[in-house]
């Protein structure tokens, strides 16, 4: 049995990849939009916990919202969706504590390639 001594550790934010966001359950465009909305909310929580700077939160959420808006269109542009999600990933890249969020964005990009 493993034992972890966590005395003295301070956790300000922890992304729970097994929580409410589940890109593996996405079957269609509507599901993807729903998971992207959850991802935006999780980015907000990370900003609220001061793990991500406010400007980065704003930029990432904006790009994800642009992807959501495009995905809701009857004639959605895959190129546009992928572009916005790619920009969101780039904005978040390099933030160690947000690695799970970046992984989520990458999964969304993979799904968008297949669904649009």
ROSE-4610 file (N, C-alpha, C; in Angstrom, 1 decimal, always signed):
// ROSE-4610
residu = [X/X/X/X/X/X/X/X/X/X/X/X/X/X/X/X/X/X/X/X/X/X/X/X/X/X/X/X/X/X/X/X/X/X/X/X/X/X/X/X/X/X/X/X/X/X/X/X/X/X/X/X/X/X/X/X/X/X/X/X/X/X/X/X/X/X/X/X/X/X/X/X/X/X/X/X/X/X/X/X/X/X/X/X/X/X/X/X/X/X/X/X/X/X/X/X/X/X/X/X/X/X/X/X/X/X/X/X/X/X/X/X/X/X/X/X/X/X/X/X/X/X/X/X/X/X/X/X/X/X/X/X/X/X/X/X/X/X/X/X/X/X/X/X/X/X/X/X/X/X/X/X/X/X/X/X/X/X/X/X/X/X/X/X/X/X/X/X/X/X/X/X/X/X/X/X/X/X/X/X/X/X/X/X/X/X/X/X/X/X/X/X/X/X/X/X/X/X/X/X/X/X/X/X/X/X/X/X/X/X/X/X/X/X/X/X/X/X/X/X/X/X/X/X/X/X/X/X/X/X/X/X/X/X/X/X/X/X/X/X/X/X/X/X/X/X/X/X/X/X/X/X/X/X/X/X/X/X/X/X/X/X/X/X/X/X/X/X/X/X/X/X/X/X/X/X/X/X/X/X/X/X/X/X/X/X/X/X/X/X/X/X/X/X/X/X/X/X/X/X/X/X/X/X/X/X/X/X/X/X/X/X/X/X/X/X/X/X/X/X/X/X/X/X/X/X/X/X/X/X/X/X/X/X/X/X/X/X/X/X/X/X/X/X/X/X/X/X]
num = [1/1/1/2/2/2/3/3/3/4/4/4/5/5/5/6/6/6/7/7/7/8/8/8/9/9/9/10/10/10/11/11/11/12/12/12/13/13/13/14/14/14/15/15/15/16/16/16/17/17/17/18/18/18/19/19/19/20/20/20/21/21/21/22/22/22/23/23/23/24/24/24/25/25/25/26/26/26/27/27/27/28/28/28/29/29/29/30/30/30/31/31/31/32/32/32/33/33/33/34/34/34/35/35/35/36/36/36/37/37/37/38/38/38/39/39/39/40/40/40/41/41/41/42/42/42/43/43/43/44/44/44/45/45/45/46/46/46/47/47/47/48/48/48/49/49/49/50/50/50/51/51/51/52/52/52/53/53/53/54/54/54/55/55/55/56/56/56/57/57/57/58/58/58/59/59/59/60/60/60/61/61/61/62/62/62/63/63/63/64/64/64/65/65/65/66/66/66/67/67/67/68/68/68/69/69/69/70/70/70/71/71/71/72/72/72/73/73/73/74/74/74/75/75/75/76/76/76/77/77/77/78/78/78/79/79/79/80/80/80/81/81/81/82/82/82/83/83/83/84/84/84/85/85/85/86/86/86/87/87/87/88/88/88/89/89/89/90/90/90/91/91/91/92/92/92/93/93/93/94/94/94/95/95/95/96/96/96/97/97/97/98/98/98/99/99/99/100/100/100/101/101/101/102/102/102/103/103/103/104/104/104/105/105/105/106/106/106/107/107/107/108/108/108/109/109/109/110/110/110/111/111/111/112/112/112/113/113/113/114/114/114/115/115/115/116/116/116]
x = [+0.8/+0.0/+0.9/+0.6/+1.3/+0.8/+1.8/+1.4/+2.0/+1.2/+1.6/+1.6/+2.7/+2.8/+2.6/+1.4/+1.1/+1.1/+1.8/+1.9/+2.6/+2.0/+2.7/+2.3/+1.5/+1.2/-0.1/-0.1/-1.2/-1.7/-3.0/-3.6/-4.6/-4.4/-5.3/-6.3/-6.0/-6.9/-6.4/-7.4/-7.0/-8.1/-7.7/-8.6/-9.0/-10.2/-10.7/-11.2/-10.3/-10.7/-11.8/-12.0/-13.1/-14.3/-14.3/-15.5/-16.6/-17.2/-18.3/-18.0/-16.8/-16.4/-16.0/-16.7/-16.4/-16.4/-15.3/-15.3/-15.4/-15.1/-15.3/-16.7/-17.7/-19.1/-19.7/-18.9/-19.4/-19.7/-21.0/-21.4/-21.8/-22.0/-22.5/-22.1/-22.5/-22.1/-22.7/-23.9/-24.6/-23.9/-23.4/-22.7/-21.3/-20.7/-19.4/-19.6/-20.7/-21.0/-21.2/-21.9/-22.1/-20.8/-19.9/-18.7/-17.8/-17.8/-17.1/-17.6/-18.9/-19.4/-18.9/-18.9/-18.3/-16.8/-16.1/-14.7/-14.5/-15.3/-15.2/-15.5/-16.4/-16.7/-15.5/-14.9/-13.7/-12.6/-12.4/-11.3/-11.6/-12.9/-13.3/-12.9/-13.2/-12.9/-11.4/-10.6/-9.1/-8.7/-9.3/-9.0/-9.4/-10.6/-11.1/-10.2/-9.5/-8.6/-7.2/-7.1/-5.8/-4.7/-5.1/-4.1/-3.8/-4.7/-4.6/-4.8/-4.0/-4.2/-5.5/-6.1/-7.4/-7.4/-6.3/-6.2/-6.2/-5.6/-5.5/-6.9/-7.6/-8.9/-9.8/-9.8/-10.6/-10.3/-9.1/-8.7/-9.1/-8.9/-9.2/-10.7/-11.5/-12.9/-13.5/-12.9/-13.4/-13.2/-12.0/-11.8/-12.7/-12.9/-13.8/-15.3/-15.7/-17.0/-17.2/-16.1/-16.2/-16.4/-15.7/-15.8/-17.2/-17.8/-19.2/-20.1/-20.0/-20.9/-20.9/-19.7/-19.5/-20.2/-19.9/-20.5/-22.0/-22.6/-24.1/-24.7/-23.9/-24.4/-24.8/-25.9/-26.2/-25.1/-24.4/-23.3/-22.0/-21.7/-20.5/-19.2/-18.3/-17.0/-16.0/-15.6/-14.6/-13.3/-12.9/-11.7/-11.7/-12.9/-13.0/-13.0/-13.8/-13.8/-12.4/-11.7/-10.4/-9.4/-9.6/-8.8/-9.0/-10.2/-10.5/-10.0/-10.3/-9.8/-8.3/-7.6/-6.2/-5.6/-6.3/-5.9/-6.1/-7.2/-7.4/-6.4/-6.0/-4.9/-3.6/-3.3/-2.0/-2.0/-3.1/-3.2/-2.9/-3.4/-3.3/-2.0/-1.3/-0.1/+1.0/+1.6/+2.7/+2.3/+1.0/+0.5/+0.4/+1.4/+1.6/+0.3/-0.3/-1.4/-2.7/-2.7/-3.8/-3.7/-2.7/-2.4/-3.6/-4.5/-5.7/-6.6/-6.7/-7.6/-7.1/-5.8/-5.2/-5.5/-5.4/-5.7/-7.1/-8.0/-9.4/-9.6/-8.9/-9.0/-8.5/-7.4/-6.9/-7.9/-8.6/-9.6/-10.7/-11.1/-12.2/-11.7/-10.5/-10.0/-10.1/-9.7/-9.8/-11.3/-12.2/-13.6/-14.1/-13.7/-14.2/-13.8/-12.6/-12.1/-13.0/-13.6/-14.4/-15.9/-16.3/-17.8/-18.1/-17.2/-17.5/-16.8]
y = [-1.2/+0.0/+1.2/+2.2/+3.4/+4.4/+5.2/+6.2/+7.5/+8.5/+9.9/+10.8/+11.4/+12.4/+13.8/+14.4/+15.6/+16.8/+16.6/+17.7/+18.9/+20.1/+21.3/+21.7/+20.8/+21.1/+22.0/+23.0/+23.9/+23.7/+23.3/+23.1/+24.2/+25.0/+26.1/+25.7/+24.8/+24.4/+23.1/+22.2/+20.9/+20.6/+20.4/+20.0/+18.6/+18.3/+16.9/+16.4/+15.7/+15.2/+14.2/+13.6/+12.6/+13.2/+14.5/+15.3/+15.4/+16.6/+16.8/+16.8/+17.1/+17.2/+15.8/+15.4/+14.0/+14.0/+14.3/+14.4/+13.0/+11.9/+10.6/+10.2/+10.9/+10.6/+11.3/+12.2/+13.0/+12.1/+12.2/+11.4/+12.3/+13.5/+14.4/+15.9/+16.7/+18.2/+18.8/+18.4/+19.0/+18.6/+17.4/+16.9/+17.7/+17.9/+18.6/+20.1/+20.7/+22.1/+22.1/+21.1/+21.0/+20.9/+20.0/+19.8/+21.0/+21.7/+23.0/+24.0/+24.1/+25.0/+24.7/+23.4/+23.0/+23.3/+23.2/+23.5/+25.0/+25.8/+27.3/+27.6/+26.9/+27.1/+26.6/+25.6/+25.1/+26.0/+26.6/+27.6/+28.8/+29.2/+30.3/+29.9/+28.7/+28.3/+28.3/+27.9/+28.0/+29.4/+30.3/+31.8/+32.3/+31.9/+32.3/+31.9/+30.7/+30.2/+30.8/+31.7/+32.4/+31.5/+30.4/+29.5/+30.0/+30.6/+31.2/+32.7/+33.5/+34.9/+35.3/+36.3/+36.8/+37.0/+37.6/+37.8/+36.5/+35.5/+34.2/+33.6/+33.7/+33.2/+33.8/+35.1/+35.8/+35.4/+35.3/+34.9/+33.5/+32.6/+31.2/+31.0/+31.6/+31.5/+32.2/+33.3/+33.9/+33.0/+32.4/+31.5/+30.2/+29.7/+28.6/+29.0/+30.2/+30.7/+30.8/+31.3/+31.5/+30.1/+29.1/+27.7/+27.2/+27.5/+27.1/+27.8/+29.1/+29.8/+29.2/+28.9/+28.4/+27.0/+26.2/+24.8/+24.8/+25.8/+25.8/+26.2/+26.7/+27.1/+25.9/+26.0/+24.8/+24.4/+25.4/+25.1/+25.5/+24.8/+25.1/+24.9/+25.8/+25.7/+24.9/+23.7/+23.0/+23.8/+24.4/+25.2/+26.3/+27.0/+28.0/+27.5/+26.4/+25.7/+25.3/+24.6/+24.2/+25.3/+26.4/+27.6/+28.2/+28.3/+28.9/+28.0/+26.7/+25.8/+25.7/+25.8/+25.9/+27.1/+28.2/+29.5/+29.4/+28.7/+28.5/+27.7/+26.6/+25.7/+26.5/+27.3/+28.1/+29.1/+29.7/+30.6/+30.0/+28.7/+28.0/+27.2/+27.0/+26.2/+26.8/+26.0/+26.4/+26.7/+26.6/+26.8/+25.4/+25.0/+23.7/+23.2/+24.1/+23.7/+23.6/+24.0/+23.9/+22.8/+21.9/+20.8/+20.0/+19.7/+18.9/+19.7/+21.0/+21.8/+21.8/+21.9/+21.9/+20.5/+19.5/+18.1/+18.1/+18.7/+18.8/+19.5/+20.6/+21.3/+20.5/+19.8/+18.9/+17.8/+17.3/+16.2/+16.8/+18.1/+18.8/+19.0/+19.3/+19.5/+18.2/+17.1/+15.8/+15.5/+15.7/+15.5/+16.3/+17.6/+18.5/+18.1/+17.5/+17.0/+15.9/+15.1/+14.0/+14.4/+15.4/+15.7/+16.8/+17.6/+18.7/+18.5]
z = [+0.0/+0.0/+0.0/-0.8/-0.9/+0.1/+0.7/+1.7/+1.2/+1.2/+0.8/+1.9/+2.2/+3.3/+2.6/+2.9/+2.2/+3.2/+4.3/+5.3/+4.6/+4.9/+4.4/+2.9/+2.3/+0.9/+0.9/+0.0/-0.2/-1.6/-1.7/-3.1/-3.2/-4.2/-4.5/-5.6/-6.4/-7.5/-8.0/-8.3/-8.9/-9.9/-11.1/-12.2/-12.0/-11.9/-11.8/-13.1/-13.8/-15.1/-15.1/-13.9/-13.8/-13.3/-13.2/-12.7/-13.7/-13.9/-14.7/-16.2/-16.6/-18.0/-18.5/-19.5/-20.0/-21.6/-22.2/-23.6/-24.2/-23.4/-23.9/-24.2/-23.6/-23.8/-25.0/-25.6/-26.7/-27.9/-28.4/-29.5/-30.7/-30.5/-31.6/-31.3/-32.1/-32.0/-30.8/-30.5/-29.3/-28.0/-27.9/-26.8/-26.7/-27.8/-27.8/-27.3/-27.7/-27.3/-25.8/-25.2/-23.8/-23.0/-23.5/-22.8/-22.9/-24.0/-24.1/-23.2/-23.0/-22.0/-20.6/-20.3/-19.0/-18.8/-19.9/-19.9/-19.6/-20.3/-20.0/-18.5/-17.9/-16.5/-15.6/-16.0/-15.3/-15.4/-16.5/-16.7/-15.8/-15.7/-14.8/-13.4/-12.9/-11.6/-11.3/-12.3/-12.1/-12.0/-12.7/-12.6/-11.3/-10.8/-9.5/-8.4/-8.6/-7.6/-7.8/-8.7/-9.0/-9.5/-10.2/-10.8/-12.2/-12.8/-14.1/-14.0/-14.7/-14.7/-15.4/-14.9/-15.4/-16.9/-17.4/-18.9/-19.7/-19.2/-19.8/-19.8/-18.6/-18.5/-19.5/-19.6/-20.6/-22.0/-22.4/-23.7/-24.1/-23.1/-23.4/-23.5/-22.6/-22.6/-23.9/-24.3/-25.5/-26.7/-26.8/-28.0/-27.9/-26.7/-26.6/-27.0/-26.5/-26.9/-28.4/-29.0/-30.5/-31.1/-30.6/-31.2/-30.9/-29.7/-29.4/-30.4/-30.5/-31.4/-32.8/-33.3/-34.7/-34.7/-33.7/-33.7/-33.7/-33.2/-33.1/-34.5/-35.4/-36.7/-37.5/-38.3/-39.2/-40.1/-40.6/-41.6/-40.9/-39.8/-39.0/-39.8/-39.6/-40.2/-39.3/-39.8/-39.0/-38.8/-39.9/-39.9/-38.8/-38.7/-37.7/-36.3/-36.1/-34.8/-34.3/-35.2/-34.9/-34.6/-35.4/-35.2/-33.8/-33.4/-32.1/-30.9/-31.1/-30.0/-30.0/-31.1/-31.2/-30.5/-30.7/-30.0/-28.5/-28.1/-26.6/-26.0/-26.7/-26.3/-26.2/-27.1/-27.1/-26.0/-25.7/-24.6/-23.2/-23.1/-21.8/-21.7/-22.8/-22.9/-22.0/-21.2/-20.4/-18.9/-18.7/-17.3/-16.7/-15.9/-15.3/-14.6/-13.8/-13.0/-13.8/-15.1/-15.9/-17.0/-16.8/-17.8/-18.1/-17.2/-17.5/-18.3/-18.2/-19.0/-20.4/-20.6/-22.0/-22.6/-21.8/-22.3/-22.8/-22.0/-22.4/-23.7/-23.9/-25.2/-26.3/-26.1/-27.1/-27.5/-26.5/-26.8/-27.6/-27.3/-28.0/-29.5/-29.7/-31.1/-31.8/-31.2/-31.8/-32.2/-31.3/-31.6/-32.7/-32.7/-33.7/-35.1/-35.2/-36.5/-37.0/-36.1/-36.5/-36.7/-35.9/-36.0/-37.0/-37.4/-38.3/-39.7]
